[in-house]
Amino acid sequence: MLKKLDLYIIKKFLGAFGFTMLLFTIISVAIDFSTKVEKFIEKDCTISEIIFDYYVNFVWYINGLLIPLYVLIAVIFFTSRLAFNSEFLSILNAGVSYRRIMRPYLISAGVIVMLHLYANHFLIPHGNKVRLDFEHKYIWTHSDKMKKRDIHMFLDQDTKIFIRHFRTKQKYASDLRLEKYEDGKLVEYIKCKKAQWMGPPNKWQLEDYEMRSFNGINEKFVIGERQKLDTVLNITPEDFVRYKNQMEMMDTPEMQDFIKREKSRGLGNTQVYSVETHQRTAEPFSTFILSLLGLSIASRKVRGGIGLHLAIGIGLGALYVFLSKFAETFAVNLDISPIFAIWIPNFVYAGITAYFIVKAQK
């Protein structure tokens, strides 16, 4: 059961966390609005779209990135006040152990961690779909990256496709070659000058085509010069589009399905998506570590008070963000396990936190 001490600290913790998040949210929205206000005026977007499609989801997005830092600042802020007012010394002098004091901090952090996990894996990606659609429509209108030239991929385990050039607006591929294999042997291939997208489900029209099929020493050859052939290919124009922030628009189950699909097609760009998946779990769990780190730093009454504690905390928080981004870049660009690389900052800060707890005033 929660005691009065637990409820007191939990109330202080969550209150300081809410205040910190509100303050940084206002600052973030003000800065973002100042950089995009000209775009809002130039484009034909409504106030309702700006508020509900963009800024409501922007708030979720920016807070999802900074929640661990909010927690560290909030813990240092209210714990420093407890220490400055000698409340912390009174609690220790009453016979309450330092380990016992840590319990309400971990309970409060646990509540935030559960909400952060749900937000990272489901809520924020769904909001990002609306927010980024708004940005692509009104702000970054040319932010899509297309795979346009010399495209190689597998449509399934035994079917390989090559496209010389894909035209985005017209939605057609030129110099297409489709190869089908059985037991490692080529059994059929189709070649055409132009393949036009005809709409779902996966309908394509081939022009100036050649078809060859092999059955042992027997070969069948069909030439459709200046003719058209309607067929079905397991590929759509969307498979050529890669938005800059595409992975932010997928919830975790969608991203896992996307990774499997890309690997089955022989595309080697899935490492960044695997890193993002593990990052969504590692970041919320850092809240436990940073909560205890803030407690161990701010629980001692020192000359300089809250200001000194906040300076140390913000410095350590900035270092954690830098280390996290470094580990993310390290995992994306080198062939190492994403799990290992992404959890390195948490392991490092767990060691730092353990040191500060041992040295904390008890």
C-alpha positions as CSV (number, residue, x, y, z in Angstrom):
1,M,0.0,0.0,0.0
2,L,1.1,3.5,-0.7
3,K,2.0,5.6,2.4
4,K,1.7,9.3,2.8
5,L,5.3,9.7,1.9
6,D,4.7,7.9,-1.4
7,L,1.7,9.9,-2.3
8,Y,3.5,13.1,-1.4
9,I,6.5,12.4,-3.6
10,I,4.4,11.0,-6.5
11,K,2.2,14.1,-6.4
12,K,5.3,16.3,-6.5
13,F,6.9,14.1,-9.3
14,L,3.9,14.1,-11.6
15,G,3.1,17.8,-11.0
16,A,6.7,18.9,-11.8
17,F,6.7,16.6,-14.9
18,G,3.4,18.0,-16.2
19,F,4.7,21.6,-15.6
20,T,8.0,20.9,-17.4
21,M,6.2,19.2,-20.4
22,L,3.7,22.1,-20.7
23,L,6.5,24.7,-20.6
24,F,8.6,23.0,-23.3
25,T,5.5,22.3,-25.4
26,I,4.7,26.0,-25.5
27,I,8.3,26.9,-26.4
28,S,8.4,24.2,-29.1
29,V,5.1,25.2,-30.7
30,A,6.1,28.9,-30.7
31,I,9.4,28.2,-32.4
32,D,7.9,25.9,-35.0
33,F,5.0,28.3,-35.7
34,S,7.5,31.1,-36.3
35,T,9.4,29.1,-38.9
36,K,6.3,27.9,-40.8
37,V,3.9,30.8,-40.6
38,E,4.8,32.0,-44.1
39,K,4.0,28.6,-45.5
40,F,0.6,28.6,-43.7
41,I,-0.2,32.0,-45.2
42,E,1.0,31.1,-48.8
43,K,-0.8,27.7,-49.0
44,D,-4.5,27.1,-49.1
45,C,-4.8,25.4,-45.7
46,T,-7.5,26.1,-43.1
47,I,-7.1,27.0,-39.4
48,S,-8.7,23.7,-38.5
49,E,-6.1,21.8,-40.5
50,I,-3.3,23.8,-38.9
51,I,-4.5,23.2,-35.4
52,F,-6.0,19.7,-35.4
53,D,-4.1,18.0,-38.3
54,Y,-0.7,19.5,-37.6
55,Y,-0.2,21.0,-34.2
56,V,-2.1,18.5,-32.1
57,N,0.0,15.7,-33.6
58,F,3.1,17.9,-33.5
59,V,2.7,18.1,-29.7
60,W,2.5,14.3,-29.4
61,Y,5.6,14.0,-31.6
62,I,7.9,16.5,-29.9
63,N,7.0,15.3,-26.4
64,G,7.6,11.7,-27.4
65,L,11.2,12.7,-28.2
66,L,11.9,14.6,-25.0
67,I,10.0,12.8,-22.3
68,P,13.1,11.3,-20.7
69,L,14.7,14.7,-20.5
70,Y,11.5,16.2,-19.0
71,V,11.6,13.5,-16.3
72,L,15.2,14.3,-15.4
73,I,14.6,18.1,-15.2
74,A,11.3,17.6,-13.2
75,V,12.9,15.2,-10.7
76,I,15.9,17.5,-10.2
77,F,13.6,20.5,-9.8
78,F,11.3,19.2,-7.1
79,T,13.9,17.1,-5.3
80,S,16.2,20.1,-5.1
81,R,13.4,22.0,-3.4
82,L,12.8,19.2,-1.0
83,A,16.6,19.2,-0.2
84,F,16.8,23.0,0.0
85,N,13.8,23.1,2.5
86,S,15.5,20.3,4.6
87,E,12.6,18.0,3.9
88,F,14.9,15.3,2.6
89,L,17.1,15.4,5.7
90,S,14.0,15.2,7.8
91,I,12.9,12.1,6.0
92,L,16.3,10.4,6.4
93,N,16.5,11.4,10.1
94,A,13.1,9.8,10.6
95,G,14.7,6.4,9.8
96,V,13.5,6.1,6.2
97,S,16.1,4.4,4.1
98,Y,17.4,5.8,0.9
99,R,16.2,2.7,-0.9
100,R,12.7,3.2,0.5
101,I,12.7,6.8,-0.8
102,M,13.4,5.5,-4.3
103,R,10.1,3.5,-4.4
104,P,7.7,6.4,-5.2
105,Y,10.2,7.7,-7.8
106,L,10.1,4.3,-9.5
107,I,6.3,4.1,-9.3
108,S,5.9,7.6,-10.9
109,A,8.5,6.7,-13.5
110,G,6.6,3.4,-14.2
111,V,3.4,5.3,-14.9
112,I,5.2,7.5,-17.4
113,V,7.1,4.6,-19.0
114,M,3.8,2.7,-19.7
115,L,2.2,5.7,-21.3
116,H,5.4,6.5,-23.3
117,L,5.6,2.9,-24.6
118,Y,2.1,3.0,-25.8
119,A,2.6,6.4,-27.4
120,N,5.9,5.4,-29.1
121,H,4.6,2.2,-30.6
122,F,1.0,3.2,-31.6
123,L,-0.3,6.7,-30.7
124,I,2.6,8.9,-32.1
125,P,3.0,7.0,-35.4
126,H,-0.8,7.3,-36.1
127,G,-0.6,11.0,-35.4
128,N,2.5,11.3,-37.5
129,K,0.6,10.0,-40.5
130,V,-1.8,13.0,-40.3
131,R,1.0,15.5,-39.4
132,L,3.4,14.4,-42.2
133,D,0.6,14.2,-44.8
134,F,-0.1,17.9,-43.9
135,E,3.6,18.7,-44.2
136,H,4.0,16.9,-47.6
137,K,0.9,18.7,-48.9
138,Y,1.5,22.2,-47.7
139,I,5.1,22.6,-46.5
140,W,7.7,20.1,-47.8
141,T,6.0,19.4,-51.1
142,H,9.1,17.8,-52.6
143,S,10.3,15.8,-49.7
144,D,9.6,12.4,-51.2
145,K,12.6,10.3,-52.4
146,M,12.0,8.1,-55.4
147,K,13.8,5.0,-56.5
148,K,13.8,6.0,-60.2
149,R,16.8,4.3,-61.9
150,D,18.2,0.8,-62.1
151,I,15.8,-0.8,-59.6
152,H,16.4,-4.4,-58.6
153,M,14.1,-6.2,-56.2
154,F,12.4,-9.6,-55.6
155,L,8.6,-9.7,-55.9
156,D,8.7,-13.1,-54.1
157,Q,11.2,-15.7,-53.3
158,D,11.6,-16.9,-56.9
159,T,10.6,-13.8,-58.9
160,K,13.1,-11.0,-59.6
161,I,12.3,-7.7,-61.4
162,F,14.6,-5.1,-62.9
163,I,13.4,-1.6,-64.0
164,R,15.6,0.8,-65.9
165,H,13.6,3.9,-65.1
166,F,10.4,4.7,-63.3
167,R,8.4,7.9,-64.0
168,T,6.5,9.2,-61.0
169,K,3.8,11.4,-62.5
170,Q,2.9,9.1,-65.4
171,K,3.2,6.0,-63.2
172,Y,5.0,3.8,-65.7
173,A,8.2,1.8,-65.9
174,S,10.5,1.6,-68.9
175,D,12.8,-1.3,-69.8
176,L,11.2,-3.8,-67.4
177,R,12.5,-7.3,-67.1
178,L,10.9,-10.0,-65.0
179,E,12.6,-13.3,-64.2
180,K,11.1,-16.4,-62.6
181,Y,13.1,-19.2,-61.2
182,E,12.5,-22.7,-59.9
183,D,15.2,-24.5,-57.9
184,G,17.7,-21.8,-58.9
185,K,17.0,-22.2,-62.7
186,L,15.5,-19.6,-64.9
187,V,12.1,-20.9,-66.2
188,E,10.5,-17.8,-67.6
189,Y,11.3,-14.2,-68.3
190,I,9.3,-11.2,-69.6
191,K,10.8,-8.1,-71.1
192,C,9.0,-5.0,-72.3
193,K,9.8,-1.4,-73.3
194,K,7.0,0.1,-71.1
195,A,4.9,-1.1,-68.2
196,Q,1.9,1.2,-67.3
197,W,0.2,1.1,-63.9
198,M,-3.5,0.5,-64.5
199,G,-4.7,0.6,-60.9
200,P,-5.4,-1.9,-58.0
201,P,-5.2,-4.7,-57.5
202,N,-1.6,-4.6,-58.9
203,K,-2.8,-4.3,-62.6
204,W,-0.1,-3.4,-65.2
205,Q,-0.2,-3.1,-69.0
206,L,3.0,-4.2,-70.9
207,E,3.8,-2.7,-74.3
208,D,6.3,-4.0,-76.8
209,Y,6.9,-7.2,-74.8
210,E,8.8,-10.4,-75.2
211,M,8.0,-13.6,-73.3
212,R,10.3,-16.7,-73.0
213,S,9.7,-19.9,-71.0
214,F,12.0,-22.8,-70.6
215,N,11.2,-26.4,-70.0
216,G,14.4,-28.4,-70.2
217,I,15.5,-28.2,-73.8
218,N,12.2,-26.9,-74.9
219,E,11.7,-23.1,-75.3
220,K,8.6,-21.0,-76.0
221,F,9.1,-17.5,-77.4
222,V,6.4,-14.9,-77.8
223,I,6.9,-11.5,-79.3
224,G,4.3,-8.8,-78.8
225,E,5.8,-6.0,-80.9
226,R,3.7,-2.9,-80.7
227,Q,1.1,-4.9,-78.8
228,K,-0.2,-4.6,-75.2
229,L,-0.6,-7.3,-72.5
230,D,-2.6,-6.9,-69.3
231,T,-1.1,-8.7,-66.4
232,V,-0.7,-8.7,-62.6
233,L,2.6,-7.9,-60.8
234,N,3.1,-7.9,-57.1
235,I,4.3,-4.3,-57.1
236,T,2.6,-0.8,-57.0
237,P,3.9,2.8,-57.6
238,E,3.9,3.3,-53.8
239,D,6.8,0.7,-53.6
240,F,9.0,3.3,-55.3
241,V,8.2,6.1,-52.9
242,R,10.3,6.7,-49.8
243,Y,9.4,9.7,-47.8
244,K,12.2,11.1,-45.6
245,N,10.2,10.3,-42.4
246,Q,8.3,7.3,-43.6
247,M,9.2,5.1,-40.7
248,E,7.7,7.7,-38.3
249,M,4.3,7.1,-40.0
250,M,4.3,3.3,-39.2
251,D,3.2,1.8,-35.9
252,T,5.4,-1.1,-34.7
253,P,3.3,-3.9,-36.2
254,E,3.2,-2.1,-39.5
255,M,7.0,-1.5,-39.4
256,Q,7.7,-5.2,-38.6
257,D,5.6,-6.2,-41.6
258,F,7.4,-3.7,-43.8
259,I,10.8,-5.0,-42.7
260,K,9.8,-8.6,-43.6
261,R,8.4,-7.5,-47.0
262,E,11.6,-5.5,-47.8
263,K,13.8,-8.4,-46.8
264,S,11.8,-10.8,-48.9
265,R,12.4,-8.5,-51.9
266,G,16.2,-8.4,-51.3
267,L,16.3,-4.7,-50.4
268,G,19.1,-3.8,-48.0
269,N,17.6,-0.7,-46.4
270,T,15.9,-2.3,-43.4
271,Q,18.5,-1.6,-40.7
272,V,17.3,1.9,-40.0
273,Y,13.7,0.5,-39.5
274,S,15.0,-2.2,-37.1
275,V,16.9,0.5,-35.2
276,E,13.7,2.7,-34.9
277,T,11.7,-0.3,-33.6
278,H,14.2,-0.9,-30.8
279,Q,14.6,2.8,-30.1
280,R,10.8,3.0,-29.3
281,T,11.3,0.6,-26.4
282,A,14.7,1.7,-25.2
283,E,13.8,5.4,-24.8
284,P,10.9,4.9,-22.4
285,F,12.9,2.6,-20.2
286,S,15.6,5.3,-19.8
287,T,13.0,7.1,-17.7
288,F,13.7,4.7,-14.8
289,I,17.4,5.4,-15.0
290,L,17.1,9.2,-15.3
291,S,14.6,9.4,-12.5
292,L,17.1,7.8,-10.1
293,L,19.9,9.8,-11.5
294,G,18.0,13.0,-10.8
295,L,17.2,11.8,-7.3
296,S,20.8,11.0,-6.5
297,I,22.0,14.4,-7.8
298,A,19.4,16.7,-6.3
299,S,18.8,15.0,-2.9
300,R,21.9,16.6,-1.3
301,K,21.6,20.1,0.0
302,V,24.5,22.1,-1.5
303,R,25.5,25.7,-1.9
304,G,24.0,26.9,-5.2
305,G,20.8,24.9,-4.6
306,I,18.4,24.3,-7.5
307,G,20.5,26.2,-10.0
308,L,23.5,24.0,-9.6
309,H,21.4,20.8,-9.7
310,L,19.6,21.9,-12.8
311,A,22.9,22.8,-14.5
312,I,24.3,19.3,-13.8
313,G,21.0,17.6,-14.7
314,I,20.6,19.5,-18.0
315,G,24.3,18.8,-18.9
316,L,23.8,15.0,-18.2
317,G,20.5,15.0,-20.1
318,A,22.1,16.7,-23.2
319,L,24.9,14.2,-23.0
320,Y,22.4,11.3,-22.9
321,V,20.6,12.7,-26.0
322,F,24.0,13.0,-27.8
323,L,25.0,9.5,-26.8
324,S,21.6,8.1,-28.0
325,K,21.9,9.8,-31.4
326,F,25.5,8.6,-31.7
327,A,24.4,5.0,-30.9
328,E,21.5,5.3,-33.4
329,T,23.9,6.4,-36.2
330,F,26.4,3.7,-35.2
331,A,23.7,1.1,-35.5
332,V,22.4,2.3,-38.8
333,N,25.8,2.6,-40.6
334,L,27.6,-0.5,-39.2
335,D,26.6,-4.1,-39.4
336,I,25.9,-4.7,-35.7
337,S,22.9,-5.7,-33.7
338,P,20.4,-2.8,-33.3
339,I,19.4,-4.1,-29.9
340,F,23.0,-3.9,-28.6
341,A,23.7,-0.4,-30.1
342,I,20.4,1.2,-29.0
343,W,20.6,0.0,-25.4
344,I,24.3,1.2,-25.0
345,P,23.2,4.7,-23.6
346,N,20.9,3.0,-21.1
347,F,23.7,0.7,-19.9
348,V,26.2,3.6,-19.6
349,Y,23.8,5.8,-17.7
350,A,22.8,2.9,-15.5
351,G,26.4,2.7,-14.4
352,I,26.6,6.5,-13.9
353,T,23.4,6.4,-11.8
354,A,24.6,3.5,-9.7
355,Y,27.8,5.6,-8.9
356,F,25.8,8.7,-7.9
357,I,23.4,6.6,-5.7
358,V,26.4,5.1,-3.8
359,K,27.7,8.6,-3.3
360,A,24.3,10.2,-2.4
361,Q,23.7,11.6,1.1
362,K,22.0,9.0,3.2
